[in-house]
Amino acid sequence: MAIDRKDGCFRETMKPFKTIVFELCSPLIYLESKSGIILPVHASLCEYLSSVMPEHLQDCNTQRFFASDQDAHGHLARDCIHYLSAAVCLTTESKITDRQTTLKDYACFYWIEHVLKSRNTNEMKKLADTTLASDVGRAWMKHYIFDQAHLFPLQSLLRGLKSIAGWKAASKVVSRPCCWEWTSQILDLLLEIETLDMHIEEKRISYFERLMVMRDLAREVNQMGRLKDAIERFETYLALAEQSHGSIDIRLVWLLNVLGLLYDQEHLVEVAMRAQRRALEIQIEKLGPIHHEANWTRNELGRMYRHLGRLEEAEQAHLDALSVLREVASLSPMETELAWTLSTLGRVYRLQERYDLAITSFEEARRVRIAVLGWEHPHSLWLLGDIGQSYFENGNLKESASWHDKALEGRRKVLGDTHPDTCWTMNDLGIVLADLGKTSACFEHLQRAVTLQREALQGQRQVLGNLHPHTVWTEDVLRRLELTS
């Protein structure tokens, strides 16, 4: 605007006011406060193309640059899938440049979001199906999980997959077989990483991070009713590994740790304990008594002791793990492992009725998780429920209701209204409010307690089925609550 079109020279007197510049060029520029210099910013192409310009700036030349919101997202979804496909070819044929890595990262994390906001056409549905069923989909899952393993992204990945399935079917409910198909693919990826030589890209994943992904996956498999399938698969791999490497090879440890998680979900606590003990024996022999990778196994043994009511042994196992981690917790990713250890120790303290220690442990773990993962991460939200339950068992119903309310608000937002963890939080809050209503003779608390249990029951029937233990438990609680209220 300040360049003379006749001679191409800059004219100071023609320079526009900053307000005019911002009006014309927003949101592509910003004012750097210290220097007062106008600088470009990164902005979403979709937002820029689909935003509405002030009426007095619109003419036939500017209008042709604008697209509808859905069309803009559709174009970006296709471009994202193109870059994901190109990245698969480049990974196998040549080195990926920094620019290509940036494009691949954006495509990996946002292609589903663009698909969901595009037009629901047969062409877009077919493109999404083809992508997920191909090597591109497999490479995308691997990149999504392992390139941000420190953020424990499994819940986010599964939520995206469920959203795509719901978008295609124009339904919020996704069938169990569909979920198991994705989960089975992720199980295969984890087994592949452990049993084959890992690429440089995947070596950034710590032992703890891989097992936390597997722990989240074990819970999902349980909710799908496919634990026996997963156990059979890992038992087969363990037998093959023993044949190839012997009975005390360090490569068996991960499989034993995973089987311990799966047995625990199946309530086979003694079997789980035997698997974790064997894993720890191999770790101590091959890695030494204080190697940090053995901390996962110590914490799992602590959890098994807790399930069996052997609380002193549980406490000691967690304290042993904690003493090692305190030395290295300032180094990422040990911070998240420290938080995990504190949370498992807090649950022991809660069962010991040492509620002040429990709450202190949970709050310290929560501070770490919020700093590393953010307050909305599912792992951060777990601790809200743990703190709420500690206050409930200590008789502080108002404080308990407040923490469970925060947990429910977060889980509704992050996991959705019908996710089993969200429904379980409704159960917890409903029980607290029912007790609060009885002690304070407050009808509103009792009424909300009934409403929450009804909503939880509806979600559990929808997702888990009528015969699932959580569903049956909620039915019983609701029946008794309706009789008393």
Number of C-alpha atoms within 10 A of each C-alpha: 10 13 13 11 9 6 7 9 10 13 11 9 7 11 12 11 8 11 9 10 14 15 12 14 12 15 16 15 16 15 14 11 8 6 7 9 9 14 10 13 12 8 12 10 13 20 13 17 16 17 14 11 16 9 7 6 10 11 9 7 7 10 13 8 10 15 15 13 16 18 16 21 24 22 14 21 24 18 15 24 24 15 21 25 20 15 23 18 13 14 11 9 9 9 11 17 10 9 9 16 14 12 16 23 19 14 24 21 15 15 22 20 16 21 26 20 16 20 17 16 10 10 10 18 18 11 15 21 15 13 18 16 11 12 13 21 21 18 18 24 21 18 18 18 23 24 17 14 21 22 20 23 21 25 18 17 17 18 16 18 18 19 21 21 21 16 18 18 13 11 10 13 16 18 13 15 11 12 17 16 10 18 20 15 15 20 17 12 17 17 16 12 15 15 15 8 10 12 9 8 10 16 13 15 17 17 14 22 21 20 19 21 22 21 19 16 21 26 15 20 22 16 19 18 15 16 19 13 11 19 19 12 15 18 15 11 16 20 14 13 17 14 10 10 12 13 15 16 16 17 19 24 22 20 24 23 25 24 24 29 27 26 21 20 18 16 12 14 21 16 16 24 23 15 22 28 19 17 25 24 17 20 25 15 12 13 15 12 12 15 14 19 16 24 25 22 28 24 26 25 25 29 26 25 21 20 16 12 14 14 20 14 17 26 22 15 22 26 18 16 26 22 13 16 22 12 10 14 16 11 9 12 18 20 20 25 24 24 25 24 27 25 26 22 27 30 27 28 22 21 15 15 14 15 22 15 18 25 23 15 22 27 20 16 24 27 16 19 26 16 12 17 19 16 17 17 21 22 21 23 24 18 25 24 24 23 27 27 26 27 23 23 15 15 13 15 21 14 17 26 23 16 21 27 20 15 28 26 17 21 25 17 12 18 20 17 18 23 20 22 21 24 28 22 25 27 26 23 27 29 22 27 25 25 18 21 20 14 10 10 12 14 14 12 19 24 17 16 28 23 15 22 26 21 16 29 28 19 21 26 17 17 20 22 18 15 11 14 12 20 24 15 13 20 19 10 18 22 13 11 18 12 7 10 13
